[in-house]
Amino acid sequence: MNPQRVFCPNPHCKSRGLVGLGNIGIKSQKQRRYRCKDCKRSFAETSGTPLYGLKKQVSLFFIVITLLCHGCPLQAIVAAFGLDERTVLAWQQKAGGHCKQVHEALVEQPRNLVQVQADEIRVKMTKRVITWMAMAMQVPTRLWLGGVISARRDQHLIDALAKKVRACAAYAALLLVTDGLISYVKAWKSVFRTAVHTGKVGRPTRLAWPGVVIGQVIKRHKARRLVEVERRLVQGSKQQQEALQIEGQVLNTSYIERLNATFRACLHILVRRGRALARHAPTLESGMYLLGTVYNFCRCHHSLRQKQSAGSFKWCERTPAMAAGISDHPWSTQELLTYQIAPPPFVPKKRRGRRPKDATAPAMAGA
């Protein structure tokens, strides 16, 4: 136990989220608990992680989460380890909620995305319920930017996905490629704008980003066979498109389609025909964020590897988070699930009203 690497999770403490101030002490080595000297409250070492309040062995929890991230059905885990089905679902939801917080804290930060592809997955749930899952990824680094789940494939779903992409994008040139769904064009043009405040009364003017290029790949089928592919440039010039896309390639959605196939292969509730379908949308959302965060931080992508030195035959494996500059090494499942997110720094409220009488009066100029 090292108190210098731990912060106080109490939201009402003035030293919350700060590390290395000397305000954290060890309360119990046996129970693995710390104590904050400022707020006088104690907290467990696993506070803020899915391990908090865990009744089973920690190693079993990591094994179950790893199996869920590699497509193992829930019924197989129940039969292999003798766990209750509700216990496995609760673990998945706790891990998925934690991964969502990690994703919002580390991935949803402004950075130069260069090129983004987005697409939707049609998910079949129990009782013939159809749900749509829209996702986006950064093409140069293969970074998963997030996903949104909705019962309908409408404008609200696409707008929510566009806002997630906007949270990850910096003010720079950007190429957005999707399929022929018109909702994407409306969402991109509406979200990628900057408000210009002039001090006048009323809603400020929102100016569109000048470097945003929007492209569409429209596929036409006949008798369930692909017969034509139309590549349409909705916004921007051909020169801007060629400068942002990978050299030698044309407008395509192949990267996000491969990511969709990865999600279907590694998340058992996304199979097209099976008996392990999801029943509720929160289960699907927790599984999506669990797999997406593991894909970003824990899995090395073959196309992202680099040679260690010039003329060397040894390769350095990299994850999408390493390619995006978020981390410097591949994370393990244990490191991801034990990562603690610091709360925002404490900001005291401004005092309003008349100054108290017991306050010291300023010294007179002639004294």
C-alpha positions, -999 to +999 in steps of 0.1 A: +000+000+000+014+034-011-005+064+002+014+087-022-004+072-052-039+073-038-064+102-038-095+109-016-127+099-034-149+119-011-167+145-033-170+169-004-133+169+005-112+199-004-084+175-014-104+151-036-087+138-066-052+152-057-022+129-053+010+134-034-002+160-009+005+139+022-032+139+033-037+102+028-027+077+055-030+040+060-058+030+084-057-008+081-031-030+063-053-061+068-085-046+054-066-025+028-081+008+038-068+044+037-078+075+057-079+111+046-065+136+071-086+165+057-121+151+057-114+124+084-130+097+063-117+063+054-121+044+021-111+011+007-083+004-018-108-008-043-131+022-040-141+035-074-135+002-092-156-029-100-138-048-073-154-028-046-178-050-025-168-081-045-177-113-026-158-138-048-122-141-056-106-113-076-089-137-099-122-154-108-137-119-116-108-111-140-112-145-157-150-141-162-146-106-176-118-118-200-140-146-212-169-122-218-146-099-239-137-129-261-172-140-271-178-167-244-215-172-239-229-165-204-243-200-201-209-215-207-194-194-179-222-204-155-216-241-163-178-239-160-175-220-128-208-228-110-218-191-108-253-178-109-264-161-141-274-129-123-239-127-107-223-128-142-246-102-155-240-080-125-202-083-130-206-074-167-226-043-159-202-032-132-172-037-155-190-020-184-200+010-163-164+014-151-151+011-187-175+038-198-161+061-172-125+053-184-136+059-220-151+093-211-121+104-191-093+093-215-107+089-250-133+117-252-106+144-253-100+168-282-074+154-306-067+155-343-088+126-357-079+132-394-105+106-406-136+091-390-159+063-402-193+056-386-219+028-391-248+010-373-253-025-363-288-041-362-290-061-330-316-088-325-328-092-289-352-116-272-390-114-280-382-102-315-370-068-303-347-050-327-322-025-314-297-003-333-261+003-321-243+031-339-205+033-335-176+054-348-138+049-351-107+069-359-092+054-390-054+062-387-052+048-351-082+023-352-094+040-320-130+032-310-146+066-304-178+054-287-213+041-294-249+049-289-279+025-285-314+032-295-346+013-303-350+032-336-326+041-364-336+077-365-321+112-364-318+112-326-295+081-327-272+097-353-271+130-335-260+114-303-232+096-321-221+128-338-219+145-305-196+118-292-174+122-322-174+160-316-162+155-280-132+135-293-123+160-322-101+190-321-106+220-343-087+208-374-093+193-408-115+162-406-128+136-431-161+120-421-171+089-441-204+070-437-229+050-458-258+065-477-280+073-447-290+110-450-292+114-412-254+115-410-251+145-433-276+165-412-258+154-380-223+163-392-234+197-404-253+205-373-227+193-347-194+205-362-201+242-356-186+267-332-206+293-314-194+329-319-203+351-289-207+388-298-222+400-265-256+407-281-289+394-268-301+361-283-286+329-296-250+332-308-241+326-344-227+291-351-201+289-378-193+256-395-158+242-394-141+251-426-119+219-428-147+193-424-151+170-454-181+148-456-182+117-479-207+089-485-203+054-498-236+043-513-239+005-521-267-008-542-278-044-541-299-066-564-310-100-553-288-098-522-257-091-543-237-060-546-241-045-581-229-009-577-208+013-554-212+051-556-187+074-538-202+108-532-184+139-518-211+159-500-190+186-485-154+197-493-131+195-523-113+166-539-080+180-528-091+181-492-103+145-494-070+132-508-050+151-482-069+135-453-074+099-465-048+072-466-026+074-497-038+052-526-073+046-512-107+058-521-137+067-500-147+035-481-163+022-449-142-009-447-126-001-414-158+005-394-173-026-411-143-047-398-148-032-364-185-043-366-174-078-374-150-077-344-178-067-321-201-095-334-173-121-330-163-110-295-196-100-279-219-131-276-251-111-274-245-097-310-246-131-328-272-132-355-286-166-345-282-179-310-298-185-276-276-160-257-294-128-269-297-097-247-330-089-230-325-053-220-307-023-235-284-017-204-269-051-208-261-044-244-246-010-235-224-024-208-211-051-231-204-026-258-183-003-236-166-033-220-155-046-254-148-012-269-125-002-240-107-035-240-102-032-278-087+003-273-064-003-244-057-041-242-056-056-277-027-050-300-037-043-336-016-060-363-017-030-387-004-006-360+028-024-352+061-007-359+097-018-363+119-013-333+147+001-353+157+006-390+167-027-406+154-047-376+132-077-379+116-072-345+083-055-342+067-033-315+031-042-310+007-013-303-029-009-293-052+018-307-047+038-275-009+037-279-012+048-315-035+077-304-010+088-277-033+079-248-011+052-232+025+041-236+020+003-231-007-024-237-029-026-207-040-058-191-076-065-181-066-062-145-050-028-150-081-016-169-105-027-142-084-013-114-078+021-130-093+048-107-107+080-122-100+110-101-129+133-094-127+170-105-108+193-081-127+209-053-139+245-060-152+264-030-184+282-035-183+320-037-197+338-006-226+360-013-241+388+008-227+412+033-192+408+047-191+392+082-185+416+111-157+395+126-136+398+094-104+419+099-108+454+084-081+466+060-055+489+074-061+527+069-038+545+045-028+571+070-021+546+099 
